[in-house]
Amino acid sequence: MTRLLPMNRRRFLKSTVGGAAAIGLAPSFLVDAARADNPLTVGFIYVGPKDDFGYNQAHAEGAKVIKALSGVTVVEEENVPETVDVQKTMESMINLDGASLVFPTSFGYFDPHMLEMAKKYPDVQFRHCGGLWQDGKNPMNTGSYFGYIGQGQYLNGITAGYASKSKKLGFVAAKPIPQVLQNINSFLIGARSVDPSITCQVIFTGEWSLAVKEAEATNALIDQGADVITCHVDSPKVVVETAAGRGAFVCGYHANQSPLAPERYLTGAEWAWGNVYSDFVKKAQAGEKLGNFVRGGLKDGFVKMSPLGPGVSDEARKKFDVTLADMMTGNFSVFKGPIQDNKGGEAVAAGKAFAEDAIELESMAYLVEGVVGSTS
């Protein structure tokens, strides 16, 4: 069952909680009443629109999966900034809707916002998308979940490596944090498994969602010779449409963007959050402990690939399929030495390989040889 929200939840909280108090209905009464009717109410909070063809849409698609589960009510709010506003939204979901499991999905919701709410509501479970939760430091009613989507970017790189004529790839990125750097590196390493001479130019826009800068960065990369473009921003829509409009091939990220560029879309690394959210919800319904540090890749159903597009050659399809099958065994490593960083230092020694859950990858701070980075 899905509860529709006809007005902004933060305004609703301000007006309704005061009214409830005036007639003697404390927030705890509202929580108990909601839980009596609905065995489990789950809250989802998005920093942007749910139909952004990107990060927020991927989470909303996951929320849609659990709406079909028995005994589950889902409440959602989109376009919530990474400010105290998200605290008000969480408080609204808990006090007015009876949410006992909350997913604040955006990176900036974690500290201090989710942590503050977790201290205030110790009986509510909070799970955040990303790698920020720390054992021994953060409350036990909080946690994080994330996927090894670098595997998908490696597969993106394979299709890009075969499609590129210039041997120059382009990457539009938001910020040089470890998860973004890992995706850039994985993309180029995948492409270099096809042709070791391939290089990748990356432009950092500085923000997760800046449509004008994303368009400018995409055009700049193509002007410098890149003929396959991918990205790590909240909504790849602008990048995909701009690149395809210039005649470049594109690889997607977060969700399936093939409807935006059906002839130029090679494939895409997508999240499969429906599997992850279903597992959390079923455990919560059963009264089981929720994991505090949850990770998985293609094999675990956390990540999936968009269908291969018409621009993918038969040779590329064959290597893509073989590599995907290898990844599904759980024995494939993207980061196998020797790998140098883009400053000539040793990133991964010869004979060494990192598993996807290696702490070195969680804190990655380098770009591999062949990646040239700049800011827009």
C-alpha positions, 0 to 999 in steps of 0.5 A: 500500500502506498500513501500519497502525500498531497502537500509538502511534508515539512509544512504538514509536520509544522501545521499538524503536530501543533494541531494534534498536541492542541487536542491532546494527541501526542506524536507517540499516539500517532505512531502507535495508531499507524503501527496498529493499522500497518505492520511496517511503515517504511520511509524513503527520502530523495534529494531530487525528483523520482523520475530523474533517470538517475540516482533518485529514480533507481531508489524509487524503483527499489521502493516500488518493489517493496510496495507490493510486499504484504503488510508494508506501507511506503511513504516517500518524499522527493526534492528534500535538500541535504539540510535540516529539512531532511531531519524534519522529513524524517521526524514527520515520517516517524511521528505522523506516519509511524515509520519504523524503518527509514531510508534517507538515500542521499550522501549528505543526509548522513552526518549530522542529519540521520545521526541526529534523528537516530539518537532522538529515535533509538527504536527506529532503524535508519539505513543510509546509502553509501559507505559512511557508517563506522562500527564503534562510532555510529549508533547501532540503529543506523547502518549503510548499504552499497553495491560494487557498481565498479563491476558495472563500470568495468563492463561499460568500459568493455563496450566503450573500448570496442566502440571507440575509434579515437581511443579517447573516452570521456567521464563527467564526474561530480566530486573526487570521492573514493566511490567516484574515483573507483568508478572512473578507474574501473571504466578505464581498466575495462576499456584497456582490457580491450585496447591498452592504449585507450585513455580517459579524460575526466571533468569534475563539475563539483556538484552532484546535480549541475545540468549546465556544467554537465552539458558543458563538460560533455561538450568539452570532452567531445571537443577534445576527441572523446567519442564514448562518454559516461558519468557519475552524477545524480542524473545522467540525463543531460550527459546522455542526451548531450553526448548522443546529440553530438554523435558520441556513444554513451554508457549509462549509470544508476538507472537505464537511460537507453530510452533517451538515446536508443541508437547511441546507448551501449549499456549501463551500470544500474542499481538493483535496490529492489533486492536490497530493500526487500531483504531489509524489509523482510528482516524487519517484519520478521523481527530479525537484526538488520545489517549495519554494513551491507555490501554486494555486487552483480553476483549478490543482486545489488547491481545489474546491467542495462541491455546491450544496445545496437552499437555493441559489436558481436565481438564486444558482446562476446567479451561482455558476456564472458566477463559478466559470467566470470563476475557472477562466480564471485572470483573476478577482480577489477583491480589486478596488478600491476597498476600505476596511478596517473602520477607514475606511482604504484597503485596495485603491485604485480601479482596482487589483486583486490577483492571488491570488499577490500578496504583499500577500495573503500578509501581509494584516493587515486586515478589510474594511469591513462586518466587525466582529470580536471575541473569545469 
